[in-house]
């Protein structure tokens, strides 16, 4: 019997690659996305459109309004930085976002009878978010195995898979292309135009463009400005 796995899937480059990797490893992927009031909702629209083509057997979209919490340029009127990737945790960090996302994924996994969750966090080419670090993932996995009925009853052990965590963006892109991903159907920008064009200057755009440049491949996504190339 094929094992089910819940994949955190935003429609972005990393999560799309993560979904393809889970499928290549033999898992039956169940994609979960979140409509939480993010300003870059074009990414979610691509997730809606392409989840099935990407290999998801089901696609669940959880809706909640995180703008009521605020504290991030992605959920409020704070300007998205465009000066380049710095060393401090940027204002695009959304407070406790991965904890909330993983909690929803954990609940759905338990209801599906799944014990495997994939998340496309990365600790090399990233913006320094604290909930993308290996020690955070280890801690959440430990908590998950204390918090669920299925694990307490010994039916299985929850595993949080992070196949991208020690890869550069270029390595992620190369692996994704080898798996047949069309990166033109993904979106990564934190501050897209109303027409859905990527800005090219936010942290996420810069890291993505840098990855494509280092991989020696042109990014198929359209940008207002192509930085880092």
NORPELIN-V138003 format. One line per field, one symbol per residue. burial: + if it has 16 or more other ideal C-beta (glycine too) atoms within 10 Angstrom, else -. A space follows every 50 residues. Layout:
# NORPELIN-V138003
burial = ???
This chain:
# NORPELIN-V138003
burial = ---++++++++++++++++++++---++++++++++++++++++-++--+ +--+++--++-----+--+--++++----+++--+----+-+++--++-+ ++-+++-+++---++++++++++-+++-+-++---++--++--++--+-+ +----+-+-++++++-++++++++++----+-+-++++++++---+++++ +++++++++++++++---+-+-++-+++-
